[in-house]
Amino acid sequence: MSRTLSLLCLLPLSVALARADEPPTPVKLVRTWTGEVKLDVAKAAPKDGFITEKDAFATFWKAFRGDEKVPDVDFAKELVLVAVGKDPNKLGIGATLDAKGNLKVVVRSTLVAYQNPTTAAYQFGTVPHAGVKSINGREVK
């Protein structure tokens, strides 16, 4: 009886350990927007690289996209990842979600050498919010 009980107690632990060892799952951006802005506008990008609420997104959108209509984003189901460069090199966002709920975001860039750039490239896009507890180790609400 005690051996069976011991095995049953270890089962949840082995399941948890197996899940922690799972490789991260790729996460695709659902909708994306790209472009270039003047360097002084680029400073308005969120420091954490993501947006989780409607008003902040509207302010960010207007700074980067001007009078273009702000798209509807359901922040209960989605969040917005933001990448802004320091020059016009094109950017691409990649993301993976690990078993602990950390979304690891990487930004890839072309490597053209610009002297004294006046604009910065950007990309931002939506990803599902489900299962995301943190982004690059920073807590998400």
The first five atom37 places (N, CA, C, CB, O) and aatype in JSON, in Angstrom:
{
  "aatype": [12, 15, 1, 16, 10, 15, 10, 10, 4, 10, 10, 14, 10, 15, 19, 0, 10, 0, 1, 0, 3, 6, 14, 14, 16, 14, 19, 11, 10, 19, 1, 16, 17, 16, 7, 6, 19, 11, 10, 3, 19, 0, 11, 0, 0, 14, 11, 3, 7, 13, 9, 16, 6, 11, 3, 0, 13, 0, 16, 13, 17, 11, 0, 13, 1, 7, 3, 6, 11, 19, 14, 3, 19, 3, 13, 0, 11, 6, 10, 19, 10, 19, 0, 19, 7, 11, 3, 14, 2, 11, 10, 7, 9, 7, 0, 16, 10, 3, 0, 11, 7, 2, 10, 11, 19, 19, 19, 1, 15, 16, 10, 19, 0, 18, 5, 2, 14, 16, 16, 0, 0, 18, 5, 13, 7, 16, 19, 14, 8, 0, 7, 19, 11, 15, 9, 2, 7, 1, 6, 19, 11],
  "atom_mask": [
    [1, 1, 1, 1, 1],
    [1, 1, 1, 1, 1],
    [1, 1, 1, 1, 1],
    [1, 1, 1, 1, 1],
    [1, 1, 1, 1, 1],
    [1, 1, 1, 1, 1],
    [1, 1, 1, 1, 1],
    [1, 1, 1, 1, 1],
    [1, 1, 1, 1, 1],
    [1, 1, 1, 1, 1],
    [1, 1, 1, 1, 1],
    [1, 1, 1, 1, 1],
    [1, 1, 1, 1, 1],
    [1, 1, 1, 1, 1],
    [1, 1, 1, 1, 1],
    [1, 1, 1, 1, 1],
    [1, 1, 1, 1, 1],
    [1, 1, 1, 1, 1],
    [1, 1, 1, 1, 1],
    [1, 1, 1, 1, 1],
    [1, 1, 1, 1, 1],
    [1, 1, 1, 1, 1],
    [1, 1, 1, 1, 1],
    [1, 1, 1, 1, 1],
    [1, 1, 1, 1, 1],
    [1, 1, 1, 1, 1],
    [1, 1, 1, 1, 1],
    [1, 1, 1, 1, 1],
    [1, 1, 1, 1, 1],
    [1, 1, 1, 1, 1],
    [1, 1, 1, 1, 1],
    [1, 1, 1, 1, 1],
    [1, 1, 1, 1, 1],
    [1, 1, 1, 1, 1],
    [1, 1, 1, 0, 1],
    [1, 1, 1, 1, 1],
    [1, 1, 1, 1, 1],
    [1, 1, 1, 1, 1],
    [1, 1, 1, 1, 1],
    [1, 1, 1, 1, 1],
    [1, 1, 1, 1, 1],
    [1, 1, 1, 1, 1],
    [1, 1, 1, 1, 1],
    [1, 1, 1, 1, 1],
    [1, 1, 1, 1, 1],
    [1, 1, 1, 1, 1],
    [1, 1, 1, 1, 1],
    [1, 1, 1, 1, 1],
    [1, 1, 1, 0, 1],
    [1, 1, 1, 1, 1],
    [1, 1, 1, 1, 1],
    [1, 1, 1, 1, 1],
    [1, 1, 1, 1, 1],
    [1, 1, 1, 1, 1],
    [1, 1, 1, 1, 1],
    [1, 1, 1, 1, 1],
    [1, 1, 1, 1, 1],
    [1, 1, 1, 1, 1],
    [1, 1, 1, 1, 1],
    [1, 1, 1, 1, 1],
    [1, 1, 1, 1, 1],
    [1, 1, 1, 1, 1],
    [1, 1, 1, 1, 1],
    [1, 1, 1, 1, 1],
    [1, 1, 1, 1, 1],
    [1, 1, 1, 0, 1],
    [1, 1, 1, 1, 1],
    [1, 1, 1, 1, 1],
    [1, 1, 1, 1, 1],
    [1, 1, 1, 1, 1],
    [1, 1, 1, 1, 1],
    [1, 1, 1, 1, 1],
    [1, 1, 1, 1, 1],
    [1, 1, 1, 1, 1],
    [1, 1, 1, 1, 1],
    [1, 1, 1, 1, 1],
    [1, 1, 1, 1, 1],
    [1, 1, 1, 1, 1],
    [1, 1, 1, 1, 1],
    [1, 1, 1, 1, 1],
    [1, 1, 1, 1, 1],
    [1, 1, 1, 1, 1],
    [1, 1, 1, 1, 1],
    [1, 1, 1, 1, 1],
    [1, 1, 1, 0, 1],
    [1, 1, 1, 1, 1],
    [1, 1, 1, 1, 1],
    [1, 1, 1, 1, 1],
    [1, 1, 1, 1, 1],
    [1, 1, 1, 1, 1],
    [1, 1, 1, 1, 1],
    [1, 1, 1, 0, 1],
    [1, 1, 1, 1, 1],
    [1, 1, 1, 0, 1],
    [1, 1, 1, 1, 1],
    [1, 1, 1, 1, 1],
    [1, 1, 1, 1, 1],
    [1, 1, 1, 1, 1],
    [1, 1, 1, 1, 1],
    [1, 1, 1, 1, 1],
    [1, 1, 1, 0, 1],
    [1, 1, 1, 1, 1],
    [1, 1, 1, 1, 1],
    [1, 1, 1, 1, 1],
    [1, 1, 1, 1, 1],
    [1, 1, 1, 1, 1],
    [1, 1, 1, 1, 1],
    [1, 1, 1, 1, 1],
    [1, 1, 1, 1, 1],
    [1, 1, 1, 1, 1],
    [1, 1, 1, 1, 1],
    [1, 1, 1, 1, 1],
    [1, 1, 1, 1, 1],
    [1, 1, 1, 1, 1],
    [1, 1, 1, 1, 1],
    [1, 1, 1, 1, 1],
    [1, 1, 1, 1, 1],
    [1, 1, 1, 1, 1],
    [1, 1, 1, 1, 1],
    [1, 1, 1, 1, 1],
    [1, 1, 1, 1, 1],
    [1, 1, 1, 1, 1],
    [1, 1, 1, 1, 1],
    [1, 1, 1, 1, 1],
    [1, 1, 1, 0, 1],
    [1, 1, 1, 1, 1],
    [1, 1, 1, 1, 1],
    [1, 1, 1, 1, 1],
    [1, 1, 1, 1, 1],
    [1, 1, 1, 1, 1],
    [1, 1, 1, 0, 1],
    [1, 1, 1, 1, 1],
    [1, 1, 1, 1, 1],
    [1, 1, 1, 1, 1],
    [1, 1, 1, 1, 1],
    [1, 1, 1, 1, 1],
    [1, 1, 1, 0, 1],
    [1, 1, 1, 1, 1],
    [1, 1, 1, 1, 1],
    [1, 1, 1, 1, 1],
    [1, 1, 1, 1, 1]
  ],
  "atom_positions": [
    [[0.82, -1.19, 0.0], [0.0, 0.0, 0.0], [0.87, 1.26, 0.0], [-0.94, -0.01, 1.2], [0.6, 2.18, -0.76]],
    [[1.9, 1.31, 0.83], [2.73, 2.5, 0.92], [3.53, 2.72, -0.37], [3.68, 2.39, 2.11], [3.81, 3.86, -0.75]],
    [[3.89, 1.63, -1.04], [4.62, 1.76, -2.3], [3.72, 2.39, -3.36], [5.14, 0.38, -2.79], [4.16, 3.26, -4.12]],
    [[2.46, 1.97, -3.42], [1.51, 2.54, -4.36], [1.29, 4.02, -4.05], [0.17, 1.78, -4.31], [1.24, 4.84, -4.97]],
    [[1.16, 4.36, -2.8], [0.96, 5.74, -2.39], [2.18, 6.57, -2.77], [0.71, 5.82, -0.88], [2.03, 7.7, -3.24]],
    [[3.37, 6.04, -2.57], [4.59, 6.76, -2.94], [4.63, 7.02, -4.43], [5.83, 5.97, -2.52], [4.99, 8.13, -4.85]],
    [[4.27, 6.05, -5.24], [4.26, 6.23, -6.7], [3.22, 7.26, -7.11], [3.98, 4.9, -7.4], [3.48, 8.07, -8.0]],
    [[2.06, 7.25, -6.48], [1.03, 8.24, -6.8], [1.46, 9.65, -6.43], [-0.28, 7.89, -6.09], [1.12, 10.61, -7.11]],
    [[2.21, 9.77, -5.34], [2.7, 11.09, -4.92], [3.77, 11.61, -5.89], [3.27, 11.01, -3.5], [3.86, 12.81, -6.11]],
    [[4.55, 10.72, -6.46], [5.61, 11.13, -7.38], [5.07, 11.45, -8.78], [6.66, 10.05, -7.47], [5.74, 12.16, -9.53]],
    [[3.91, 10.96, -9.14], [3.36, 11.17, -10.47], [3.2, 12.64, -10.82], [2.03, 10.47, -10.6], [3.64, 13.06, -11.89]],
    [[2.57, 13.47, -9.95], [2.45, 14.89, -10.31], [3.82, 15.57, -10.48], [1.65, 15.63, -9.24], [3.97, 16.43, -11.35]],
    [[4.8, 15.18, -9.67], [6.13, 15.75, -9.78], [6.76, 15.39, -11.12], [7.01, 15.28, -8.63], [7.37, 16.24, -11.76]],
    [[6.62, 14.15, -11.55], [7.22, 13.74, -12.81], [6.53, 14.42, -13.99], [7.15, 12.21, -12.97], [7.19, 14.75, -14.98]],
    [[5.22, 14.63, -13.9], [4.51, 15.34, -14.95], [4.98, 16.79, -15.02], [2.98, 15.27, -14.72], [5.2, 17.32, -16.11]],
    [[5.15, 17.43, -13.87], [5.61, 18.82, -13.83], [7.02, 18.94, -14.39], [5.57, 19.37, -12.39], [7.32, 19.87, -15.14]],
    [[7.91, 18.0, -14.02], [9.27, 18.03, -14.53], [9.31, 17.8, -16.03], [10.13, 17.0, -13.83], [10.08, 18.44, -16.74]],
    [[8.49, 16.9, -16.53], [8.45, 16.65, -17.96], [7.99, 17.9, -18.7], [7.51, 15.46, -18.28], [8.54, 18.22, -19.76]],
    [[7.0, 18.61, -18.17], [6.51, 19.83, -18.82], [7.58, 20.91, -18.82], [5.25, 20.34, -18.11], [7.73, 21.64, -19.81]],
    [[8.34, 21.03, -17.73], [9.38, 22.05, -17.65], [10.49, 21.81, -18.68], [9.98, 22.09, -16.24], [11.16, 22.75, -19.1]],
    [[10.68, 20.55, -19.08], [11.71, 20.21, -20.04], [11.24, 20.34, -21.49], [12.2, 18.81, -19.78], [12.04, 20.16, -22.42]],
    [[9.96, 20.63, -21.7], [9.44, 20.76, -23.07], [10.11, 21.94, -23.77], [7.9, 20.93, -23.06], [10.37, 22.97, -23.15]],
    [[10.38, 21.79, -25.06], [10.95, 22.92, -25.79], [9.92, 24.03, -25.93], [11.46, 22.47, -27.18], [8.72, 23.76, -25.93]],
    [[10.36, 25.28, -26.05], [9.42, 26.39, -26.22], [8.6, 26.23, -27.5], [10.18, 27.72, -26.24], [9.06, 25.64, -28.48]],
    [[7.39, 26.76, -27.47], [6.48, 26.7, -28.6], [6.58, 28.0, -29.4], [5.03, 26.45, -28.14], [6.44, 29.08, -28.83]],
    [[6.81, 27.92, -30.7], [6.83, 29.15, -31.51], [5.47, 29.85, -31.45], [7.2, 28.83, -32.98], [4.42, 29.21, -31.47]],
    [[5.5, 31.18, -31.38], [4.28, 31.99, -31.36], [4.36, 32.95, -32.55], [4.13, 32.79, -29.99], [5.32, 33.71, -32.68]],
    [[3.36, 32.88, -33.42], [3.34, 33.75, -34.6], [2.58, 35.03, -34.31], [2.71, 33.02, -35.79], [1.6, 35.04, -33.56]],
    [[3.05, 36.1, -34.9], [2.31, 37.35, -34.82], [1.06, 37.22, -35.68], [3.2, 38.56, -35.28], [1.12, 36.76, -36.82]],
    [[-0.08, 37.63, -35.13], [-1.36, 37.51, -35.83], [-1.51, 38.64, -36.84], [-2.52, 37.53, -34.83], [-1.79, 38.39, -38.02]],
    [[-1.34, 39.87, -36.39], [-1.37, 41.04, -37.27], [-0.1, 41.83, -37.06], [-2.64, 41.93, -37.0], [0.39, 41.94, -35.93]],
    [[0.45, 42.38, -38.13], [1.69, 43.15, -38.0], [1.59, 44.47, -38.75], [2.89, 42.33, -38.52], [0.84, 44.61, -39.71]],
    [[2.38, 45.42, -38.27], [2.5, 46.72, -38.92], [3.98, 47.08, -38.94], [1.65, 47.82, -38.2], [4.68, 46.87, -37.95]],
    [[4.45, 47.63, -40.04], [5.84, 48.03, -40.17], [5.92, 49.43, -40.77], [6.63, 47.02, -41.03], [4.96, 49.92, -41.35]],
    [[7.05, 50.04, -40.62], [7.27, 51.35, -41.2], [8.52, 51.99, -40.64], [0.0, 0.0, 0.0], [9.37, 51.33, -40.04]],
    [[8.62, 53.3, -40.86], [9.72, 54.1, -40.34], [9.17, 55.36, -39.72], [10.75, 54.43, -41.45], [8.17, 55.91, -40.2]],
    [[9.81, 55.82, -38.69], [9.46, 57.08, -38.03], [10.74, 57.87, -37.8], [8.7, 56.83, -36.69], [11.84, 57.32, -37.82]],
    [[10.59, 59.16, -37.56], [11.74, 59.99, -37.2], [12.28, 59.52, -35.85], [11.36, 61.52, -37.15], [11.53, 58.99, -35.02]],
    [[13.56, 59.71, -35.65], [14.2, 59.21, -34.43], [13.57, 59.76, -33.16], [15.67, 59.56, -34.44], [13.49, 59.05, -32.16]],
    [[13.12, 61.02, -33.17], [12.51, 61.57, -31.96], [11.18, 60.89, -31.65], [12.31, 63.07, -32.11], [10.82, 60.78, -30.48]],
    [[10.45, 60.44, -32.67], [9.19, 59.7, -32.46], [9.49, 58.3, -31.92], [8.38, 59.6, -33.79], [8.74, 57.79, -31.09]],
    [[10.57, 57.7, -32.39], [10.93, 56.34, -31.96], [11.08, 56.25, -30.44], [12.24, 55.9, -32.64], [10.9, 55.17, -29.86]],
    [[11.42, 57.36, -29.79], [11.59, 57.37, -28.33], [10.28, 57.12, -27.59], [12.18, 58.69, -27.88], [10.29, 56.82, -26.39]],
    [[9.14, 57.24, -28.28], [7.83, 57.02, -27.66], [7.47, 55.54, -27.54], [6.76, 57.73, -28.46], [6.42, 55.2, -27.0]],
    [[8.33, 54.67, -28.03], [8.07, 53.22, -27.95], [8.13, 52.75, -26.5], [9.08, 52.43, -28.81], [8.91, 53.29, -25.72]],
    [[7.32, 51.76, -26.13], [7.36, 51.25, -24.76], [8.73, 50.63, -24.45], [6.25, 50.21, -24.53], [9.28, 49.87, -25.25]],
    [[9.24, 50.95, -23.3], [10.58, 50.47, -22.9], [10.63, 48.95, -22.75], [10.99, 51.12, -21.57], [11.67, 48.34, -23.02]],
    [[9.5, 48.33, -22.34], [9.47, 46.88, -22.15], [9.28, 46.12, -23.46], [8.36, 46.52, -21.19], [9.48, 44.91, -23.51]],
    [[8.89, 46.82, -24.53], [8.71, 46.16, -25.81], [7.35, 45.51, -26.0], [0.0, 0.0, 0.0], [7.17, 44.7, -26.91]],
    [[6.39, 45.86, -25.14], [5.05, 45.33, -25.31], [4.01, 46.27, -24.73], [4.93, 43.95, -24.65], [4.31, 47.11, -23.89]],
    [[2.78, 46.12, -25.21], [1.65, 46.93, -24.76], [0.52, 45.99, -24.38], [1.2, 47.95, -25.85], [0.2, 45.06, -25.12]],
    [[-0.1, 46.25, -23.22], [-1.16, 45.36, -22.74], [-2.48, 46.07, -22.47], [-0.72, 44.68, -21.48], [-3.4, 45.47, -21.92]],
    [[-2.58, 47.35, -22.86], [-3.85, 48.04, -22.61], [-4.18, 49.04, -23.71], [-3.8, 48.74, -21.26], [-3.29, 49.61, -24.35]],
    [[-5.47, 49.24, -23.89], [-6.03, 49.97, -25.02], [-5.55, 51.42, -25.13], [-7.53, 49.96, -24.92], [-5.14, 51.84, -26.21]],
    [[-5.59, 52.18, -24.04], [-5.21, 53.6, -24.11], [-3.74, 53.77, -24.47], [-5.5, 54.28, -22.78], [-3.4, 54.64, -25.27]],
    [[-2.88, 52.96, -23.9], [-1.45, 53.02, -24.22], [-1.22, 52.69, -25.69], [-0.64, 52.05, -23.32], [-0.38, 53.3, -26.36]],
    [[-1.99, 51.71, -26.21], [-1.85, 51.34, -27.62], [-2.32, 52.48, -28.52], [-2.66, 50.07, -27.92], [-1.67, 52.77, -29.52]],
    [[-3.41, 53.13, -28.17], [-3.92, 54.25, -28.98], [-2.91, 55.39, -29.03], [-5.27, 54.75, -28.41], [-2.68, 55.97, -30.09]],
    [[-2.31, 55.72, -27.9], [-1.3, 56.78, -27.85], [-0.09, 56.4, -28.71], [-0.87, 57.04, -26.4], [0.4, 57.21, -29.5]],
    [[0.37, 55.17, -28.54], [1.51, 54.67, -29.32], [1.18, 54.69, -30.8], [1.9, 53.24, -28.87], [1.98, 55.16, -31.61]],
    [[0.0, 54.2, -31.17], [-0.42, 54.12, -32.57], [-0.41, 55.52, -33.21], [-1.84, 53.5, -32.67], [0.11, 55.69, -34.32]],
    [[-0.97, 56.48, -32.53], [-1.05, 57.84, -33.09], [0.34, 58.44, -33.27], [-1.89, 58.74, -32.18], [0.58, 59.17, -34.24]],
    [[1.26, 58.15, -32.36], [2.63, 58.65, -32.5], [3.32, 58.03, -33.72], [3.43, 58.36, -31.23], [4.06, 58.71, -34.43]],
    [[3.08, 56.74, -33.95], [3.77, 56.03, -35.02], [3.02, 56.02, -36.34], [4.03, 54.62, -34.59], [3.64, 55.97, -37.4]],
    [[1.68, 56.05, -36.3], [0.9, 55.91, -37.53], [0.04, 57.14, -37.86], [0.01, 54.7, -37.42], [-0.71, 57.13, -38.84]],
    [[0.15, 58.18, -37.04], [-0.56, 59.43, -37.33], [-2.06, 59.28, -37.23], [0.0, 0.0, 0.0], [-2.59, 58.71, -36.28]],
    [[-2.75, 59.81, -38.23], [-4.22, 59.83, -38.24], [-4.85, 58.53, -38.71], [-4.69, 60.95, -39.11], [-6.08, 58.43, -38.76]],
    [[-4.05, 57.54, -39.04], [-4.59, 56.25, -39.46], [-5.44, 55.67, -38.32], [-3.44, 55.26, -39.85], [-5.07, 55.75, -37.15]],
    [[-6.58, 55.08, -38.68], [-7.51, 54.53, -37.68], [-6.82, 53.49, -36.8], [-8.74, 53.91, -38.38], [-6.14, 52.59, -37.29]],
    [[-7.01, 53.64, -35.5], [-6.44, 52.69, -34.53], [-7.2, 51.37, -34.66], [-6.52, 53.25, -33.06], [-8.42, 51.35, -34.52]],
    [[-6.5, 50.27, -34.92], [-7.19, 48.98, -35.04], [-7.73, 48.5, -33.7], [-6.25, 47.93, -35.63], [-7.19, 48.82, -32.64]],
    [[-8.79, 47.72, -33.76], [-9.34, 47.12, -32.55], [-8.46, 45.96, -32.11], [-10.8, 46.64, -32.78], [-8.19, 45.03, -32.87]],
    [[-8.02, 46.04, -30.88], [-7.25, 44.95, -30.28], [-7.96, 44.59, -28.99], [-5.74, 45.36, -30.01], [-8.17, 45.44, -28.13]],
    [[-8.33, 43.33, -28.86], [-8.97, 42.84, -27.64], [-7.88, 42.44, -26.66], [-9.94, 41.64, -27.94], [-7.36, 41.32, -26.72]],
    [[-7.53, 43.35, -25.76], [-6.41, 43.11, -24.86], [-6.69, 42.03, -23.82], [-6.04, 44.37, -24.17], [-5.78, 41.63, -23.1]],
    [[-7.92, 41.55, -23.73], [-8.2, 40.39, -22.87], [-7.68, 39.12, -23.56], [-9.73, 40.28, -22.58], [-7.4, 38.12, -22.89]],
    [[-7.56, 39.17, -24.88], [-7.14, 37.99, -25.65], [-5.81, 38.16, -26.37], [-8.19, 37.65, -26.66], [-5.18, 37.18, -26.77]],
    [[-5.36, 39.41, -26.55], [-4.15, 39.69, -27.3], [-3.29, 40.7, -26.56], [-4.49, 40.2, -28.71], [-3.76, 41.42, -25.68]],
    [[-2.03, 40.75, -26.93], [-1.15, 41.82, -26.51], [-0.32, 42.21, -27.72], [-0.26, 41.39, -25.31], [-0.27, 41.48, -28.71]],
    [[0.33, 43.36, -27.64], [1.08, 43.89, -28.77], [2.57, 43.88, -28.43], [0.6, 45.32, -29.12], [2.99, 44.42, -27.41]],
    [[3.35, 43.27, -29.31], [4.81, 43.31, -29.19], [5.32, 44.45, -30.06], [5.45, 41.94, -29.62], [4.8, 44.68, -31.15]],
    [[6.33, 45.17, -29.57], [6.85, 46.34, -30.27], [8.37, 46.24, -30.41], [6.46, 47.64, -29.52], [9.07, 45.98, -29.44]],
    [[8.85, 46.45, -31.64], [10.29, 46.52, -31.89], [10.57, 47.8, -32.67], [10.8, 45.26, -32.68], [9.94, 48.07, -33.69]],
    [[11.51, 48.59, -32.18], [11.89, 49.84, -32.84], [13.41, 49.89, -32.9], [11.31, 51.09, -32.09], [14.1, 49.73, -31.89]],
    [[13.93, 50.12, -34.1], [15.37, 50.18, -34.27], [15.94, 51.56, -34.0], [0.0, 0.0, 0.0], [15.24, 52.45, -33.51]],
    [[17.2, 51.72, -34.32], [17.89, 53.01, -34.16], [18.26, 53.61, -35.5], [19.14, 52.84, -33.3], [18.89, 54.66, -35.58]],
    [[17.84, 52.9, -36.56], [18.12, 53.33, -37.92], [17.11, 52.65, -38.85], [19.6, 52.98, -38.33], [16.25, 51.92, -38.37]],
    [[17.18, 52.87, -40.16], [16.18, 52.3, -41.07], [16.32, 50.8, -41.36], [16.24, 53.03, -42.35], [15.55, 50.27, -42.17]],
    [[17.26, 50.09, -40.74], [17.36, 48.65, -40.98], [16.02, 47.98, -40.67], [18.48, 48.04, -40.12], [15.4, 48.25, -39.64]],
    [[15.59, 47.11, -41.57], [14.3, 46.42, -41.41], [14.36, 45.46, -40.24], [13.93, 45.65, -42.71], [15.4, 44.86, -39.96]],
    [[13.23, 45.32, -39.54], [13.14, 44.5, -38.34], [12.15, 43.36, -38.51], [12.75, 45.35, -37.14], [11.23, 43.45, -39.32]],
    [[12.35, 42.31, -37.75], [11.4, 41.2, -37.68], [11.36, 40.67, -36.26], [0.0, 0.0, 0.0], [12.39, 40.48, -35.63]],
    [[10.15, 40.43, -35.77], [9.96, 39.93, -34.41], [9.72, 38.42, -34.45], [8.78, 40.66, -33.71], [8.93, 37.94, -35.26]],
    [[10.4, 37.7, -33.58], [10.17, 36.27, -33.4], [9.87, 36.02, -31.94], [0.0, 0.0, 0.0], [10.39, 36.72, -31.07]],
    [[9.03, 35.03, -31.64], [8.67, 34.76, -30.25], [8.45, 33.27, -30.02], [7.41, 35.55, -29.85], [7.98, 32.55, -30.9]],
    [[8.8, 32.83, -28.8], [8.51, 31.47, -28.36], [7.99, 31.53, -26.93], [9.77, 30.55, -28.45], [8.39, 32.38, -26.15]],
    [[7.08, 30.61, -26.6], [6.49, 30.54, -25.27], [6.96, 29.27, -24.58], [4.95, 30.59, -25.34], [6.79, 28.17, -25.11]],
    [[7.56, 29.42, -23.38], [8.03, 28.24, -22.66], [6.95, 27.72, -21.72], [9.31, 28.56, -21.88], [5.89, 28.33, -21.58]],
    [[7.22, 26.6, -21.08], [6.25, 25.93, -20.21], [5.9, 26.74, -18.97], [6.78, 24.58, -19.79], [4.86, 26.5, -18.35]],
    [[6.74, 27.71, -18.6], [6.47, 28.54, -17.43], [5.66, 29.8, -17.79], [7.78, 28.95, -16.77], [5.34, 30.6, -16.92]],
    [[5.35, 29.96, -19.08], [4.56, 31.12, -19.5], [5.39, 32.34, -19.86], [0.0, 0.0, 0.0], [4.85, 33.43, -20.0]],
    [[6.71, 32.17, -20.02], [7.56, 33.28, -20.43], [7.63, 33.32, -21.96], [8.99, 33.16, -19.82], [8.05, 32.36, -22.6]],
    [[7.21, 34.45, -22.52], [7.3, 34.66, -23.96], [8.66, 35.28, -24.23], [6.12, 35.58, -24.49], [8.93, 36.42, -23.84]],
    [[9.51, 34.54, -24.91], [10.83, 35.06, -25.25], [10.72, 35.71, -26.62], [11.93, 33.92, -25.24], [10.36, 35.07, -27.61]],
    [[11.03, 36.99, -26.67], [10.92, 37.76, -27.9], [12.32, 38.12, -28.38], [10.06, 39.04, -27.68], [13.14, 38.62, -27.61]],
    [[12.57, 37.88, -29.65], [13.83, 38.27, -30.28], [13.5, 39.16, -31.47], [14.67, 37.02, -30.72], [12.48, 38.99, -32.14]],
    [[14.38, 40.12, -31.71], [14.21, 41.02, -32.85], [15.4, 40.83, -33.77], [14.09, 42.52, -32.39], [16.55, 40.93, -33.36]],
    [[15.09, 40.55, -35.02], [16.13, 40.4, -36.04], [16.15, 41.66, -36.88], [15.87, 39.13, -36.92], [15.14, 42.33, -37.05]],
    [[17.32, 41.98, -37.4], [17.47, 43.21, -38.17], [18.4, 42.98, -39.35], [18.01, 44.34, -37.29], [19.32, 42.16, -39.29]],
    [[18.15, 43.72, -40.43], [19.13, 43.76, -41.5], [20.34, 44.53, -40.97], [18.55, 44.42, -42.82], [20.25, 45.18, -39.93]],
    [[21.46, 44.47, -41.66], [22.69, 45.05, -41.12], [23.33, 46.05, -42.08], [23.69, 43.96, -40.8], [24.54, 45.98, -42.33]],
    [[22.56, 46.94, -42.61], [23.1, 47.99, -43.47], [23.7, 49.08, -42.58], [22.0, 48.58, -44.42], [23.08, 49.47, -41.59]],
    [[24.88, 49.55, -42.91], [25.52, 50.59, -42.11], [24.99, 51.96, -42.54], [27.08, 50.53, -42.26], [25.14, 52.37, -43.69]],
    [[24.36, 52.65, -41.6], [23.84, 53.99, -41.86], [24.64, 54.99, -41.05], [22.33, 54.09, -41.51], [24.86, 54.8, -39.86]],
    [[25.08, 56.07, -41.71], [25.76, 57.14, -40.99], [24.77, 58.26, -40.76], [27.01, 57.65, -41.77], [24.15, 58.76, -41.7]],
    [[24.61, 58.65, -39.5], [23.71, 59.73, -39.12], [22.27, 59.49, -39.6], [24.22, 61.05, -39.68], [21.71, 60.32, -40.32]],
    [[21.68, 58.38, -39.2], [20.3, 58.13, -39.63], [19.34, 59.16, -39.02], [19.85, 56.71, -39.24], [19.59, 59.7, -37.94]],
    [[18.27, 59.42, -39.73], [17.25, 60.35, -39.24], [15.94, 59.63, -38.96], [17.02, 61.48, -40.24], [15.03, 60.2, -38.36]],
    [[15.85, 58.38, -39.4], [14.64, 57.59, -39.18], [14.99, 56.24, -38.56], [13.87, 57.39, -40.49], [16.14, 55.78, -38.62]],
    [[13.97, 55.63, -37.98], [14.12, 54.3, -37.37], [13.01, 53.4, -37.89], [14.08, 54.39, -35.81], [11.85, 53.81, -37.98]],
    [[13.35, 52.18, -38.23], [12.36, 51.2, -38.64], [11.65, 50.65, -37.42], [13.02, 50.06, -39.45], [12.2, 50.63, -36.32]],
    [[10.41, 50.2, -37.63], [9.68, 49.57, -36.53], [8.83, 48.43, -37.07], [8.81, 50.6, -35.8], [8.49, 48.38, -38.25]],
    [[8.51, 47.53, -36.19], [7.51, 46.5, -36.44], [6.78, 46.29, -35.12], [8.15, 45.15, -36.97], [7.4, 46.22, -34.06]],
    [[5.48, 46.2, -35.19], [4.72, 45.76, -34.04], [3.61, 44.87, -34.51], [4.17, 46.95, -33.23], [3.16, 44.95, -35.66]],
    [[3.16, 44.01, -33.6], [2.15, 43.04, -33.97], [1.49, 42.42, -32.76], [0.0, 0.0, 0.0], [2.0, 42.49, -31.64]],
    [[0.35, 41.8, -33.02], [-0.4, 41.16, -31.95], [-0.04, 39.69, -31.84], [-1.9, 41.32, -32.17], [0.28, 39.03, -32.83]],
    [[-0.09, 39.19, -30.61], [0.07, 37.76, -30.32], [-1.0, 37.38, -29.31], [1.51, 37.42, -29.78], [-1.48, 38.24, -28.57]],
    [[-1.39, 36.1, -29.27], [-2.36, 35.68, -28.27], [-1.83, 35.91, -26.85], [-2.72, 34.19, -28.46], [-0.65, 35.69, -26.58]],
    [[-2.7, 36.35, -25.96], [-2.34, 36.61, -24.56], [-2.39, 35.33, -23.72], [-3.28, 37.68, -23.96], [-1.75, 35.25, -22.67]],
    [[-3.15, 34.34, -24.17], [-3.35, 33.1, -23.41], [-2.03, 32.43, -23.07], [-4.24, 32.13, -24.19], [-1.21, 32.18, -23.95]],
    [[-1.83, 32.14, -21.8], [-0.65, 31.42, -21.35], [0.57, 32.29, -21.11], [0.0, 0.0, 0.0], [1.57, 31.8, -20.59]],
    [[0.52, 33.57, -21.49], [1.67, 34.46, -21.33], [1.63, 35.09, -19.93], [1.69, 35.56, -22.44], [0.72, 35.86, -19.61]],
    [[2.63, 34.76, -19.13], [2.74, 35.33, -17.78], [3.82, 36.4, -17.71], [3.04, 34.23, -16.77], [3.77, 37.31, -16.88]],
    [[4.81, 36.27, -18.6], [5.9, 37.25, -18.64], [6.44, 37.33, -20.07], [7.03, 36.87, -17.64], [6.26, 36.42, -20.88]],
    [[7.11, 38.43, -20.35], [7.75, 38.61, -21.65], [9.21, 38.95, -21.38], [7.04, 39.74, -22.51], [9.52, 39.96, -20.74]],
    [[10.09, 38.1, -21.87], [11.54, 38.25, -21.6], [11.79, 38.46, -20.1], [12.12, 39.44, -22.4], [12.65, 39.24, -19.7]],
    [[11.01, 37.73, -19.29], [11.2, 37.76, -17.84], [10.48, 38.88, -17.12], [0.0, 0.0, 0.0], [10.53, 38.95, -15.89]],
    [[9.8, 39.76, -17.85], [9.05, 40.87, -17.21], [7.58, 40.48, -17.11], [9.22, 42.22, -18.01], [6.96, 40.08, -18.1]],
    [[7.03, 40.61, -15.92], [5.66, 40.2, -15.66], [4.66, 40.94, -16.55], [5.32, 40.43, -14.19], [4.78, 42.14, -16.8]],
    [[3.67, 40.18, -17.02], [2.58, 40.74, -17.82], [1.3, 40.6, -17.02], [2.46, 40.03, -19.22], [1.04, 39.55, -16.43]],
    [[0.49, 41.64, -17.01], [-0.78, 41.6, -16.29], [-1.91, 41.25, -17.22], [-1.07, 42.92, -15.61], [-3.06, 41.16, -16.79]]
  ]
}
